[in-house]
Amino acid sequence: MHKNLFPDSHYDAIIIGSGIGGLVTATQLAAKEAKVLVLERYLIPGGSAGYFERQGYRFDVGASMIFGFGQRGTTNLLTRALDAVNVSLEVIPDFVQIHYHLPNSLDLKVERTYENFLQNLTSYFPHEVKGIRRFYDECWRVFNCLNSMELLSLEEPRYLMRMFFQHPWACLSLLRYLPQNVGDVARRHIKDPLLLKFIDMECYCWSVVPADMTPMINAGMVFSDRHYGGVNYPKGGVGQIAQKLVEGLIQTGGQIKYQARVTQILTEKGRAVGVKLANGQIYRAKYIVSNATRWDTFEKLLPQEKILANEKKWQQNYEKSPSFLSLHMGIKASSLPAKTECHHILLEDWEKMADPEGTIFVSIPTLLDPDLAPVDHHIIHAFTPHWIDDWQGLSVKDYEAKKEKAARRILERLEKIFPGLDTGLDYLEVGTPRTHRRFLGRDDGTYGPIPRRKLRGLLAMPFNRTAIPGLYCVGDSTFPGQGLNAVAFSGFACAHRIAVDLG
Ligand SMILES: Cc1cc2nc3c(=O)[nH]c(=O)nc-3n(C[C@H](O)[C@H](O)[C@H](O)COP(=O)(O)OP(=O)(O)OC[C@H]3O[C@@H](n4cnc5c(N)ncnc54)[C@H](O)[C@@H]3O)c2cc1C
C-alpha cells in the first residue's frame, strides 16, 4: 500500500534536527530497518544536549542533570535508546541530585537514598513528617505505574489495549493522574506555606513553572526516578549521548547530514512529502518528523496560512518559556569548597523564584568527570532565566557591556555559596537568549512550552501526529515535555507511531 502512496520517496522518514528527541526517533526507526535521514542545521548533533570546547574545557551547552540512565524498570529510556542500536555509555552516579540554597535558611540536599532525603526535609519541617511522606509516596505511585509498562505511543490503539489488559490498575491510576497538577496533590497532604514554597521550587527547577502548573505525571517521574534509576552523568560529557546515538544510527543503516538547515517542509495535496534545505536541495520521504519547536515548525517551516486551528488552540494554552543567560566558567579547583555537590539551586527571595535572574541553576560536572577540564580545574555552568527582548536591538558594544554587567551580578551572588570563585576564575564565556536562539535553532531561544495558566495536567499536551498528514513532531514541544528522558519518551512514541503507519 505504502509503495503506491509514495512513488518517489527515497526515505521512509526524514527527521529535521538531531536533538535527543530527533535522534531517538531516528535510531528507533533505523533499528526497525526503516530508511532514515536526519538533517541537522548545526555542526554536531545534540541540540540543547550538545557541547562545545574552549581552552581545554568541554562545556555542556544545556542539560547536565541526566535522568533515564538507570538499569532497571522501563523508564530508563536513554539506556534503552542506546541499547536499541547496540551502543552504550559509561555513566557516573551522582549521589546528590540538588543542593538547594533557599530563603529562610533552607539549605538542603536531595540525596539519592529516598529515606535520607525525607529525613533531610523533615528536619526542617518536623510538624509535616506525615504530609511529606504521603506527598512523595504519591509521586512514587505515579512512577511505579509508568515504570511497570513499556512506554510507547499513546496514539496507537492496539498498544493502548495491550497495556490495558496487561496492567489494568496501572493504566487506570495513570488516567487518574493525567489531568492533575502537583500543587493540588501537595496541598492535600501539606499545610505549611513554606514547605509548599519548597515544593514549588522542586517543580520550578525543571518545569520552570510552580507546582500548580506542573503536571503530576512529570513530577512522578522526576521525584521518584532520582531515588530509583538515579541521576547519572555520562563519562565524556552530555554531548556523548548524541554522539553515541549517531554512531548507532549509522551502524544500523541510518544517515545524518550536518549543516543541513531545513527552510521549508514541502506539502502536496495537503500532505507533507519532503523538505527543502537552505542550499536549495530537496529530499522526499514518506514521513517527515520535526524536532524543531512547534513555533519553528508551524510558523517558519510551513507557509503562514498552514498554521492550523489546533496549533492556534495549542498556543492559547501554552506559551514560550524564557530563555537563559548562561555563564560557562573554567575555575581553579582550589576555589571550590571541599565536598561541593555537582548541582545547585540558589534563590534569595521566594517572590523572585520565576523572575529573570531570580533562580540561579548551577552545574559542576567535573566533580563527577574531571576529564572535562585541565588538571586541577573545574567547569561551572551557571544559568538563570532571561527574555530575548531584553537583548535585542543593542549595538555590539552595548551587547558586550550588558553581558559583562549581568555576569558580574551572577558572580557576586554565587560568591555567597562559593567564596573565592571570582579570584579562581580562569575562563568565562557568557551566552544570552540570542546565543541560545542562534546555536540551538529555537525560537527566541526558549527552553520550551509552559502553560499560560493552570491547565488540566498533561491533557492539553499534543502527541506526535499533527493535523498535516505525514508530518509528526517530536521533542520538548510534544508530550510529555522538557528534559532528556522526556524527549526520549517522545522519540520512542513517535517512532512507534510511524512504524505502525509504515506497516
Ligand atoms: C540551559 C539548559 C539546561 C538544561 N538542563 C537540563 C537538565 O539538567 N536535565 C535535562 O534532562 N534537561 C535539561 N534541559 C532541557 C533539555 O536539554 C531539552 O528539553 C532537550 O534537550 C530538548 O531536546 P529536543 O529533542 O526537544 O530538541 P533540541 O535539543 O532543541 O534539538 C533540536 C535540534 O534540531 C535542530 N534544528 C532546529 N531547526 C532545524 C532546521 N530548520 N533544520 C535542521 N535542524 C534544525 C537544532 O539545531 C537542534 O540540534 C536543559 C536545557 C537548557 C537550555
The ligand as a MOL file (V3000), in Angstrom:
LIG
                    3D

  0  0  0     0  0            999 V3000
M  V30 BEGIN CTAB
M  V30 COUNTS 53 58 0 0 0
M  V30 BEGIN ATOM
M  V30 1 C 20.3800 25.6640 29.9000 0
M  V30 2 C 19.5940 24.3690 29.8450 0
M  V30 3 C 19.7250 23.4540 30.8770 0
M  V30 4 C 19.0100 22.2500 30.8500 0
M  V30 5 N 19.2050 21.3410 31.8490 0
M  V30 6 C 18.6240 20.1230 31.7510 0
M  V30 7 C 18.9760 19.0930 32.6630 0
M  V30 8 O 19.8010 19.3030 33.5530 0
M  V30 9 N 18.3870 17.8760 32.5090 0
M  V30 10 C 17.5130 17.6060 31.4800 0
M  V30 11 O 17.0330 16.4580 31.3590 0
M  V30 12 N 17.1800 18.5760 30.6090 0
M  V30 13 C 17.7150 19.8060 30.7010 0
M  V30 14 N 17.4280 20.7660 29.7840 0
M  V30 15 C 16.3600 20.5010 28.7910 0
M  V30 16 C 16.8060 19.5850 27.6750 0
M  V30 17 O 18.1070 19.9090 27.2810 0
M  V30 18 C 15.8380 19.7330 26.4960 0
M  V30 19 O 14.4920 19.5700 26.9410 0
M  V30 20 C 16.0940 18.7160 25.4180 0
M  V30 21 O 17.4710 18.5910 25.1300 0
M  V30 22 C 15.3530 19.1320 24.1570 0
M  V30 23 O 15.5460 18.1450 23.1750 0
M  V30 24 P 14.7630 18.1800 21.8070 0
M  V30 25 O 14.9440 16.8610 21.1580 0
M  V30 26 O 13.3630 18.6390 22.0120 0
M  V30 27 O 15.3980 19.2990 20.8900 0
M  V30 28 P 16.6430 20.2670 20.8170 0
M  V30 29 O 17.6640 19.9290 21.8100 0
M  V30 30 O 16.1160 21.6510 20.7420 0
M  V30 31 O 17.2490 19.8710 19.3910 0
M  V30 32 C 16.6370 20.2570 18.1890 0
M  V30 33 C 17.6730 20.1270 17.0820 0
M  V30 34 O 17.0640 20.4740 15.8550 0
M  V30 35 C 17.9480 21.2740 15.1020 0
M  V30 36 N 17.1320 22.0880 14.1960 0
M  V30 37 C 16.1940 23.0050 14.5510 0
M  V30 38 N 15.6570 23.5530 13.4500 0
M  V30 39 C 16.2460 22.9550 12.3840 0
M  V30 40 C 16.1130 23.1130 10.9710 0
M  V30 41 N 15.2680 24.0010 10.4480 0
M  V30 42 N 16.8690 22.3490 10.1500 0
M  V30 43 C 17.7290 21.4310 10.6720 0
M  V30 44 N 17.9180 21.2700 12.0090 0
M  V30 45 C 17.1790 22.0160 12.8480 0
M  V30 46 C 18.6820 22.0920 16.1450 0
M  V30 47 O 19.9110 22.5810 15.6430 0
M  V30 48 C 18.8610 21.0500 17.2540 0
M  V30 49 O 20.0420 20.3110 17.0820 0
M  V30 50 C 18.1400 21.9740 29.7730 0
M  V30 51 C 18.0150 22.8880 28.7060 0
M  V30 52 C 18.7340 24.0810 28.7360 0
M  V30 53 C 18.6180 25.0280 27.5820 0
M  V30 END ATOM
M  V30 BEGIN BOND
M  V30 1 1 1 2
M  V30 2 1 2 3
M  V30 3 2 2 52
M  V30 4 2 3 4
M  V30 5 1 4 5
M  V30 6 1 4 50
M  V30 7 2 5 6
M  V30 8 1 6 7
M  V30 9 1 6 13
M  V30 10 2 7 8
M  V30 11 1 7 9
M  V30 12 1 9 10
M  V30 13 2 10 11
M  V30 14 1 10 12
M  V30 15 2 12 13
M  V30 16 1 13 14
M  V30 17 1 14 15
M  V30 18 1 14 50
M  V30 19 1 15 16
M  V30 20 1 16 17
M  V30 21 1 16 18
M  V30 22 1 18 19
M  V30 23 1 18 20
M  V30 24 1 20 21
M  V30 25 1 20 22
M  V30 26 1 22 23
M  V30 27 1 23 24
M  V30 28 2 24 25
M  V30 29 1 24 26
M  V30 30 1 24 27
M  V30 31 1 27 28
M  V30 32 2 28 29
M  V30 33 1 28 30
M  V30 34 1 28 31
M  V30 35 1 31 32
M  V30 36 1 32 33
M  V30 37 1 33 34
M  V30 38 1 33 48
M  V30 39 1 34 35
M  V30 40 1 35 36
M  V30 41 1 35 46
M  V30 42 1 36 37
M  V30 43 1 36 45
M  V30 44 2 37 38
M  V30 45 1 38 39
M  V30 46 1 39 40
M  V30 47 2 39 45
M  V30 48 1 40 41
M  V30 49 2 40 42
M  V30 50 1 42 43
M  V30 51 2 43 44
M  V30 52 1 44 45
M  V30 53 1 46 47
M  V30 54 1 46 48
M  V30 55 1 48 49
M  V30 56 2 50 51
M  V30 57 1 51 52
M  V30 58 1 52 53
M  V30 END BOND
M  V30 END CTAB
M  END
